[in-house]
Amino acid sequence: MQKLLFYLRLVLVASCFCYAGLAMAGVTLTVQEHSLGKILPGMVDSSSWPSEDYSHVVCKAMQGNKTMIVVDGKPSPAYDWADWKMFSPDGQRIAYQAKLGNKWFVVIDGVPDPVYDDLIKAYPVFSPDSQHVGYMAAQGGKWFVVVDGKPGAAYDGIEKKRSTSARTTSI
């Protein structure tokens, strides 16, 4: 919350300086505000993540010992755990990992994918055109890559290749 308030103050101060400079030059500034949702009780301030075009925002909120993912101010159902949230490249889709009991799953655009015994704890990966999403899951001791909710071939293990970008993962 403090981080969010700091950024809001920074934007306000910067806006005042810019406006003063533009006013002296005879320029009129019009500001349009676009709400990305309200701040809910239990929000984890360090978890905020904007979409690429800054038209959407996602964060994590705690409700007792349960976790919710909040997209544009709208909370998800409460999970035992949820995180590793990622917007699609076009900013219109969202995916994140969640856990209920001892089962793991990925939620894509608010719809849970099938449940698995385990997931590799990493961001779900969207295709460059934002049409497809993939992640790595395990069931019955075998690992596989899931694309658009459909599991691929089963393996004894899958190695995640490290990327230099926080927004991409190669598998």
Backbone bond lengths (Angstrom), bond angles and torsions (degrees), N, CA, C in turn:
res aa  C-N    CA-C-N  psi(-1)  N-CA   C-N-CA  omega(-1)  CA-C   N-CA-C  phi
1 M - - - 1.441 - - 1.530 109.53 -
2 Q 1.358 116.59 -42.16 1.454 119.42 -179.48 1.519 111.16 -63.93
3 K 1.336 116.49 -37.50 1.455 120.92 179.06 1.532 110.31 -63.85
4 L 1.330 116.32 -43.03 1.464 121.29 178.65 1.519 110.89 -62.62
5 L 1.327 117.14 -44.79 1.463 120.83 178.89 1.528 111.13 -63.90
6 F 1.340 116.66 -37.99 1.464 120.06 176.99 1.524 110.90 -59.57
7 Y 1.355 116.73 -46.98 1.464 120.11 -179.39 1.525 112.02 -65.51
8 L 1.326 116.48 -37.92 1.466 119.27 177.45 1.525 110.85 -63.70
9 R 1.337 117.08 -41.63 1.468 120.20 177.64 1.524 110.64 -64.89
10 L 1.337 116.38 -40.97 1.462 120.68 179.68 1.525 110.46 -61.15
11 V 1.331 116.81 -44.02 1.466 120.54 178.44 1.522 110.53 -63.17
12 L 1.332 117.10 -41.16 1.458 121.17 -179.96 1.528 111.16 -62.70
13 V 1.331 117.19 -46.64 1.467 120.97 179.94 1.531 110.27 -63.98
14 A 1.334 116.43 -45.71 1.471 119.83 179.56 1.527 110.57 -61.88
15 S 1.325 116.33 -39.72 1.472 120.50 179.38 1.522 111.08 -63.04
16 C 1.331 116.65 -40.25 1.472 120.48 179.33 1.529 110.51 -62.22
17 F 1.337 116.76 -45.39 1.463 119.77 179.43 1.520 111.29 -63.86
18 C 1.330 116.48 -43.88 1.469 119.68 179.17 1.523 110.70 -63.37
19 Y 1.330 117.32 -43.83 1.446 121.50 -178.90 1.528 110.96 -62.47
20 A 1.343 115.65 -42.33 1.467 119.08 179.64 1.524 110.54 -61.44
21 G 1.320 116.90 -42.87 1.464 120.50 179.41 1.518 111.98 -65.38
22 L 1.322 117.26 -41.11 1.455 121.34 179.67 1.521 111.52 -69.26
23 A 1.340 117.39 -37.55 1.461 121.19 179.52 1.520 110.32 -63.02
24 M 1.325 116.56 -38.83 1.463 119.61 179.01 1.525 110.63 -66.84
25 A 1.320 117.01 -26.74 1.465 120.83 179.62 1.530 111.89 -88.78
26 G 1.359 117.37 2.33 1.456 121.25 178.53 1.517 113.66 80.77
27 V 1.315 117.22 21.33 1.461 122.01 -178.70 1.527 109.22 -100.72
28 T 1.316 117.35 138.04 1.457 122.08 176.71 1.525 108.59 -98.69
29 L 1.312 115.45 133.02 1.462 120.98 -178.39 1.523 109.32 -109.38
30 T 1.331 116.83 127.91 1.455 122.42 176.20 1.515 108.11 -114.42
31 V 1.322 117.01 129.04 1.458 122.20 -178.44 1.514 109.03 -112.52
32 Q 1.334 116.43 131.08 1.454 121.31 174.73 1.523 107.64 -111.66
33 E 1.321 115.55 127.26 1.452 120.50 -179.30 1.520 109.50 -96.46
34 H 1.321 115.74 137.36 1.455 121.85 177.91 1.522 107.60 -128.77
35 S 1.313 116.83 110.73 1.464 121.00 -178.40 1.519 110.38 -72.94
36 L 1.311 115.87 133.43 1.459 121.52 175.76 1.526 110.81 -102.52
37 G 1.316 116.76 19.17 1.457 120.90 178.74 1.504 111.54 114.50
38 K 1.314 115.35 173.58 1.452 119.91 -178.87 1.522 110.82 -102.98
39 I 1.305 115.05 157.65 1.453 120.69 177.58 1.521 107.65 -81.55
40 L 1.318 116.02 120.68 1.458 122.07 -177.86 1.520 110.55 -97.32
41 P 1.328 117.94 153.19 1.464 120.01 174.85 1.528 110.21 -59.54
42 G 1.310 116.62 139.87 1.459 121.43 177.82 1.505 114.78 88.08
43 M 1.354 118.45 1.11 1.460 119.57 179.71 1.521 110.47 -64.56
44 V 1.318 115.24 138.79 1.453 121.92 177.63 1.526 106.26 -92.65
45 D 1.339 116.93 106.39 1.468 120.47 -170.01 1.520 113.67 -63.23
46 S 1.314 118.77 -30.36 1.465 119.57 -178.23 1.522 111.97 -79.26
47 S 1.330 118.06 -0.60 1.459 120.83 -175.85 1.524 113.28 -97.96
48 S 1.319 119.38 0.65 1.465 121.85 -177.51 1.522 111.06 -66.28
49 W 1.336 115.16 138.47 1.461 120.82 -178.01 1.518 107.66 -144.14
50 P 1.352 119.02 117.18 1.475 119.96 179.79 1.527 111.54 -84.68
51 S 1.321 115.85 157.55 1.462 120.02 171.86 1.528 107.91 -71.50
52 E 1.320 116.60 165.16 1.472 121.58 -177.59 1.527 112.41 -56.14
53 D 1.328 116.96 -36.07 1.463 120.20 -178.28 1.541 112.35 -95.09
54 Y 1.331 116.59 6.94 1.468 123.62 178.56 1.527 113.20 60.15
55 S 1.331 117.42 24.19 1.461 119.65 178.01 1.530 112.06 -94.70
56 H 1.331 117.02 -10.35 1.462 121.87 179.27 1.527 108.78 -137.66
57 V 1.332 115.09 156.96 1.463 119.96 176.83 1.522 108.51 -141.17
58 V 1.322 115.30 143.30 1.460 121.86 178.25 1.521 108.26 -127.51
59 C 1.319 116.69 145.35 1.462 120.73 174.41 1.517 108.69 -153.28
60 K 1.309 114.57 173.55 1.457 121.95 -179.62 1.519 108.58 -105.13
61 A 1.335 117.34 142.91 1.465 121.93 176.50 1.527 108.60 -132.09
62 M 1.307 115.84 144.82 1.462 121.51 178.72 1.525 109.23 -105.60
63 Q 1.308 115.58 137.94 1.460 122.23 175.42 1.530 105.42 -130.77
64 G 1.333 115.40 94.09 1.458 120.14 -170.97 1.517 108.23 67.05
65 N 1.328 117.40 -124.93 1.466 119.98 177.31 1.527 111.76 -100.49
66 K 1.307 117.57 15.20 1.469 122.67 178.27 1.526 110.11 -103.65
67 T 1.327 115.64 153.94 1.457 122.01 -179.04 1.524 109.88 -116.45
68 M 1.327 115.43 138.99 1.458 121.16 174.12 1.531 107.83 -124.39
69 I 1.301 116.39 149.01 1.460 122.01 172.00 1.525 105.91 -103.09
70 V 1.323 116.07 126.84 1.465 121.51 -175.88 1.533 108.25 -109.92
71 V 1.327 116.10 118.73 1.467 121.68 179.40 1.523 107.64 -113.37
72 D 1.316 116.47 118.38 1.465 122.33 -179.82 1.530 111.33 51.67
73 G 1.326 116.66 40.32 1.456 121.66 176.82 1.512 115.04 83.98
74 K 1.339 117.74 -2.61 1.470 121.02 -179.20 1.533 109.24 -103.25
75 P 1.341 117.40 114.63 1.465 119.77 -178.32 1.525 113.04 -77.30
76 S 1.328 114.99 147.70 1.465 121.93 173.89 1.522 108.73 -78.92
77 P 1.322 117.69 176.18 1.461 118.94 168.81 1.537 108.93 -60.29
78 A 1.316 117.11 162.53 1.470 121.29 178.83 1.529 109.47 -82.23
79 Y 1.328 115.57 131.83 1.463 122.56 179.82 1.530 109.12 -116.65
80 D 1.333 116.02 163.53 1.467 120.00 172.53 1.521 110.46 -67.89
81 W 1.314 116.28 -30.49 1.472 123.18 177.86 1.521 107.04 -158.58
82 A 1.322 116.77 145.01 1.470 121.46 173.90 1.518 108.61 -158.83
83 D 1.318 116.50 139.66 1.470 121.84 177.81 1.520 108.79 -178.43
84 W 1.312 116.91 -159.24 1.460 124.29 -178.06 1.531 110.01 52.37
85 K 1.334 114.29 53.35 1.456 120.89 -177.93 1.531 110.94 -86.92
86 M 1.333 116.07 145.78 1.461 120.46 -176.62 1.521 110.30 -150.19
87 F 1.343 115.67 131.16 1.457 120.73 171.51 1.521 109.29 -84.26
88 S 1.318 116.65 152.17 1.455 122.14 173.78 1.529 108.61 -69.77
89 P 1.337 118.01 161.39 1.469 120.22 -179.69 1.532 113.89 -56.04
90 D 1.345 117.63 -33.27 1.470 118.80 179.26 1.529 112.11 -84.10
91 G 1.340 117.43 -2.08 1.460 121.82 175.98 1.513 115.12 77.10
92 Q 1.325 118.23 4.81 1.461 120.96 -174.98 1.524 114.05 -98.80
93 R 1.336 117.02 -11.36 1.468 120.89 -178.45 1.527 109.32 -123.86
94 I 1.337 116.17 155.84 1.461 121.54 179.59 1.530 108.88 -137.51
95 A 1.321 115.85 141.69 1.465 121.56 175.37 1.519 108.04 -137.84
96 Y 1.331 116.89 146.42 1.459 121.50 175.89 1.524 109.47 -155.17
97 Q 1.340 115.54 162.01 1.449 121.82 177.77 1.525 109.70 -92.53
98 A 1.338 116.04 148.26 1.461 120.81 177.70 1.524 109.56 -147.00
99 K 1.331 114.59 161.86 1.460 120.99 179.50 1.522 109.28 -139.55
100 L 1.325 115.66 134.41 1.464 123.08 171.78 1.525 106.69 -129.75
101 G 1.329 116.43 123.24 1.461 119.59 -175.46 1.511 109.12 62.91
102 N 1.320 117.42 -127.88 1.470 120.27 178.77 1.526 111.69 -107.83
103 K 1.303 117.67 20.56 1.467 122.03 179.74 1.525 111.30 -113.92
104 W 1.329 115.28 137.36 1.457 123.51 -179.11 1.520 109.54 -108.59
105 F 1.336 115.76 150.50 1.463 120.35 176.69 1.526 109.04 -159.37
106 V 1.320 115.07 164.63 1.462 122.13 175.73 1.520 106.91 -109.80
107 V 1.318 115.74 136.31 1.463 121.61 177.27 1.525 106.96 -104.66
108 I 1.330 116.24 124.05 1.464 121.51 -178.20 1.526 107.95 -119.35
109 D 1.315 115.74 119.30 1.471 121.62 -178.91 1.531 111.33 53.23
110 G 1.329 116.62 39.06 1.459 122.05 177.18 1.517 115.41 83.44
111 V 1.333 117.58 -2.06 1.463 121.94 -178.08 1.529 109.57 -110.63
112 P 1.346 117.56 121.37 1.469 119.45 179.79 1.528 111.92 -70.20
113 D 1.337 115.66 135.46 1.461 122.45 171.42 1.533 107.84 -77.37
114 P 1.336 118.66 175.54 1.465 120.69 177.40 1.541 111.72 -57.60
115 V 1.333 115.58 154.89 1.469 120.67 -179.37 1.527 110.45 -87.09
116 Y 1.353 114.60 151.96 1.455 122.19 -179.15 1.520 109.86 -136.69
117 D 1.332 115.39 166.70 1.464 120.79 176.55 1.520 111.43 -68.74
118 D 1.334 116.79 -33.07 1.463 120.65 -176.82 1.526 109.40 -159.50
119 L 1.325 115.16 159.96 1.467 123.12 172.98 1.516 107.46 -132.29
120 I 1.318 117.47 147.71 1.462 119.36 169.67 1.511 106.07 -71.79
121 K 1.321 116.70 125.80 1.469 121.89 -175.24 1.528 109.59 -74.28
122 A 1.309 114.64 90.31 1.463 122.52 -179.60 1.524 107.81 -156.02
123 Y 1.319 116.21 162.62 1.458 120.68 178.69 1.527 110.52 -62.21
124 P 1.329 117.82 137.65 1.465 118.76 168.91 1.533 107.98 -59.80
125 V 1.313 117.06 150.10 1.461 121.84 -175.25 1.522 109.84 -110.94
126 F 1.332 115.94 123.12 1.466 121.06 175.27 1.517 109.66 -93.66
127 S 1.328 116.68 148.09 1.466 120.94 173.11 1.531 108.18 -68.77
128 P 1.326 118.05 157.90 1.468 120.36 -179.13 1.525 113.86 -56.02
129 D 1.356 118.00 -30.03 1.467 120.06 179.38 1.536 112.45 -89.04
130 S 1.330 117.20 5.66 1.476 124.62 177.03 1.528 113.83 67.89
131 Q 1.321 118.65 8.71 1.462 121.47 -176.14 1.526 113.71 -85.98
132 H 1.340 117.80 -23.65 1.457 121.40 -174.43 1.523 109.80 -128.40
133 V 1.337 115.30 151.70 1.461 120.34 177.74 1.523 108.81 -136.56
134 G 1.332 115.08 140.26 1.457 120.43 -179.23 1.514 111.91 -133.55
135 Y 1.324 115.48 158.63 1.468 122.51 176.83 1.521 108.14 -161.89
136 M 1.322 117.27 171.85 1.455 122.57 -178.12 1.525 109.73 -110.59
137 A 1.344 116.43 132.69 1.463 121.65 -175.44 1.528 110.20 -138.00
138 A 1.346 114.67 161.85 1.462 120.87 177.48 1.520 110.02 -128.46
139 Q 1.342 114.22 143.36 1.461 120.98 175.94 1.526 107.37 -147.81
140 G 1.320 117.03 128.16 1.457 120.43 178.04 1.521 113.47 61.13
141 G 1.319 118.08 32.02 1.463 121.60 178.29 1.520 115.04 82.94
142 K 1.309 118.08 -0.88 1.470 122.24 178.83 1.520 109.58 -111.29
143 W 1.333 115.78 145.25 1.467 122.31 -179.76 1.516 110.01 -108.82
144 F 1.320 115.79 149.23 1.462 120.60 178.24 1.516 109.87 -156.07
145 V 1.308 114.70 163.65 1.459 121.70 176.02 1.519 107.05 -95.08
146 V 1.329 115.98 131.20 1.463 121.86 178.83 1.529 107.29 -106.37
147 V 1.315 117.52 125.95 1.462 122.57 177.28 1.522 107.66 -124.72
148 D 1.316 115.58 123.93 1.466 121.95 -179.07 1.529 111.68 53.55
149 G 1.333 116.80 39.95 1.452 122.23 176.48 1.515 115.57 81.00
150 K 1.340 117.28 -1.53 1.467 120.61 -178.04 1.530 110.14 -109.26
151 P 1.345 117.19 120.40 1.470 119.54 179.55 1.522 111.81 -72.42
152 G 1.325 115.17 142.91 1.462 121.29 176.49 1.520 110.40 -89.12
153 A 1.337 116.04 -158.73 1.466 122.20 -179.67 1.528 110.65 -62.26
154 A 1.339 116.50 146.50 1.470 122.73 -178.99 1.530 110.16 -87.81
155 Y 1.342 115.99 139.45 1.465 122.74 179.52 1.522 109.10 -132.82
156 D 1.333 115.44 162.58 1.466 120.42 175.79 1.521 111.17 -69.44
157 G 1.320 117.00 -24.92 1.457 121.59 178.91 1.519 110.75 -169.14
158 I 1.310 116.37 160.10 1.463 122.77 176.64 1.511 107.18 -132.89
159 E 1.312 116.43 132.62 1.457 120.61 178.93 1.513 109.20 -99.33
160 K 1.304 115.33 131.61 1.464 120.73 177.98 1.517 108.30 -88.46
161 K 1.325 116.95 124.44 1.455 121.93 177.42 1.516 109.05 -83.45
162 R 1.311 117.32 127.84 1.462 121.87 -179.77 1.526 110.14 -70.84
163 S 1.326 115.30 141.83 1.455 122.61 178.84 1.506 109.12 -115.92
164 T 1.313 117.18 155.68 1.463 120.79 176.55 1.518 111.90 -80.69
165 S 1.318 117.44 -11.49 1.457 122.03 179.98 1.522 109.94 -107.07
166 A 1.335 116.77 136.67 1.458 120.87 177.89 1.518 111.34 -70.26
167 R 1.318 117.74 -14.66 1.468 120.53 -175.34 1.532 112.94 -101.03
168 T 1.329 118.91 -0.47 1.464 119.52 179.52 1.518 109.37 -131.23
169 T 1.297 115.90 147.73 1.442 123.43 174.86 1.510 107.92 -139.20
170 S 1.302 117.54 133.42 1.452 121.01 176.32 1.520 108.34 -98.86
171 I 1.319 115.31 136.89 1.473 118.67 177.70 1.502 109.99 -130.04
